[in-house]
Amino acid sequence: MNNNTSKKQNKDRLIMEVWETAIDMLHKLQSVDDEEKQWLIQNSQDPVVAESMKEMTVLMLHVLEAIGRLEPVNGITISKQFGISRGSVSKITRKLAEKEIILVENIPDNKKEILFRTTPLGKEILLLHQDLHHQIDSEINRFFQRYTEDELGTVLNVLHDALHTSWINPTTNEEEIAHSPRVAQINEKEELDTGKASRSYPVAEEMYEITEMLNKLDSRNLKKAKVILNEIFFSDYDE
């Protein structure tokens, strides 16, 4: 086996390991919702809030968060700005109103349009939810401080390229991929501000395209990406 063949096999192996870790990462992120809900229940000082949290779903919290930011606000605005279907907004606001977490107001001279506001109970839930995100932000920052700027830049560029690459037609947008970490930070902030949900795709359709993308990296950067992804998503925060 010549040196070039050995290097290619090693790189292919690293690509597969990086991709498998990314899939595991996705699964872990999807399981965080239950952990967050338990934190909200356990850290509520008000029994009424704690009891309300037991029946709250993640989507209900997202709709409540939207109402708290924009109140008074109608369902169409929530749907457009936060990427939640109008049908889901309608069902969820009905449930939140039944639990006295939000108020529903009719607009004079406009029977078709209604506005939503948070009740005192809704405001308490929002404050608790904000405390949770402050806790998460603090732990994330503490965790990433262990890495150098070069290491973080490598991971950021890989994730940014992945975000802007089509898994179906990978060659159509290669020239549009920006490698600047600053651009990635701006795009990430826009994603969070608009409440866009992340999307997952079947592994079978993705494997070839992700392999093509990762082949652009050299072995050194692939090793960095693998190590950091494993550390980020499979290490306890209390190390």
N, C-alpha and C positions, 0 to 999 in steps of 0.2 A: 504494500500500500504506500503510495507516494505521499509527500508532505501536503500537497494541495488537496488530495482526497481526504486525508485525515482532518485537515482544517475545515473542509466543507462539512464532514460528518459531525464534527464537534459543534459547528455553528448551527446545523440543522437540529441537533439535540437541544442546544440552548434555546433556539426559537420555540421548539415544542414545549419546553419547560416554562418559558416565559408565558406562552399562550395558555397553558394549563393553569398556571398561577393566576392569570387574569380571569379565567372562568371561575376559579375558586373565589377570587375577590368579588366577582359579581354575586355569587351565591351568598357570601358573607354580608354584603351590603343589603341584600334583600331580606336577611334575617335580623337586621338591626332594629326593625320596627317594633318587634315584641320587646326587645331590651329597653327601648326608649319608653314604651308604654309602662313597663314595670317601674322604671325610674320615676316617671311622673306620678304614679300612684303612691309610691313609697315616700316621695319627697313633698307631698302635699300636706300642708298644715291644717287644711280645712277638710273635715270629713265629707262635706257635700261635694267639694271639688274632687276628692279622691274617688268617691262613688260615681261621679259623672265620668271620670276618666276610664273606668272599667268598661264603659259602653262606647267610648270614643274610638273611631278608626283613624288611621293615618290620614285618609282623605278628608275626613271630617275636620281634623286639626288644620289641614291645609286650607280648607274653605273658611274656617273660623279665622285663621291667620289673615286671609285675604280681606275678610270683612273688617277685621280690626285695623288693618292698614288703611283702608279706603273709605270707611264708613262716613256717611251713609252711601251705600253702593247697591247697584242692582245686579241681578244674576247674569245679564249679558256681559257686563264689564268684568265680573269675576271669571267668566268662561274665557273671554278673549285674552285677558292679561295673564292668567295663570294656567292656561292650557287644559282646563277641566271642561268636559262636555256640558252643555246646557242641561241635558237630562240629569246628569249626576249632581250638578249644582242645585237643581230643583228638588231632588230627593233629599239631599243632605241638608239644605236649608230648612226643609220641612221637619226633619228629625231634630235639628238644633233648636228650632222654635218650640217644638213639643217638649224639649228638655229645659226650656227657658234659658238657653244659652245665648240666643239672639232674639231680637225683636223684629217683627215684620210691620212695616209702615206703608200705608196706602198714600199715593200722591193725589192731592186734590185735583179734580178735573181730569184725572187720568186713571181709570179703573184697571187698565191692563198692566201698568207698571207698578212694582212695589220695590221698596228699599229695605236694606237690612242694616241693623245696628247690633252691637254687642250689649248684653245685659251686664250687671255687676258680676254675675257668675261667669259669664263669658270672658270678661276682663281678667278675672282671677286665673282662669285656665290659660289665657294668653301669657300672663306674667310668668306662670309656672313653666310654660313651654319655652319662653325666652330664657329662663334660668337654665333649662336643659341645654339649649344651644350655646349658651355661654360656657357651660361645663365642657361640651364637646369641643368648642373652638379652642379652649384653653388646653385641653389634653392633646389635640391635634398639633397645636403649636409646640408644646413641650416635646412631643414625639419627634417631630421633624427637625428640631434643633440638633439632634445627634448627627445629622448628615451635613456634609460640606456643600457649598454652593454648586460645585461641579457635579456632585452626585444628584442633587435636586434638579439641576438643569437638564441632566441626561434623562431622568424619568419624566420631567415635564415635557420635553421635546417628543419623547416616544408617545406619551398620552395625547399630546396635541396633534401629532401626525395621525394617530389612530382615530381621533375624533373627527378629523377632516378627510378621512379616506373612505371611499365607498367600497363596501365589501362585495357589492355586485359588479360594479364596473370600476376596478381600481385604477385603470389607466386614464380615465376621463378627468380626474381632478388632481393628478400628481403635482401639476404646476401651481395649483392653487394652495397647496399646503405651505403655511408660513412656519418657519422654524424658530421664530423669536419667542422666548419665554414670556415677554411682555404682552405679545398678542394673545398668547394662550391665557394669561391672567385676565385680560379684558373680556375675552369670550366666555371664560368661566363665570365671571361676575354677571355678565348678561344672562347666562343660563339660570343663575340663582335668582336674579331679580325678577325674571319672568315666570319662575316656578315651573320651568319645563321639566317633565319627567324624563329620566334617562331611558334609553331603549336597548333591548337585548335582541340578538339574532340567533338563529339556529347554528350550532357549532359546525355542522357539516357544510353549510354554505360559506362559513367564515374562514375555515382553516386555510384554504389556498391563498386568499387575499391577505390575511394577516401574515402568512409566511412570506409573501412577496414584499410586504412592507418592512418586516423585520430584517429581511435580507439586506436592506440598505445600511444596516448598522454593522460595525466591526465587532469582533469577539469581545473586545474589552468593554464596549458599551453594553453589549448584551448581558455580560456577566454582572455589570453594575445594575442594570434593570432588574435582573432576576433576584439579586440579593436584596435590593431595596423593596421590591414588591413583596417578597417573602417577609421581610421585617415589618413592613407597614401593615399587612393584613393578617399575619399569623403570629404576631408577638403580642403579649399582654402589655397594656399601657403602664402597668405598675412595676415594670422592670427597673 
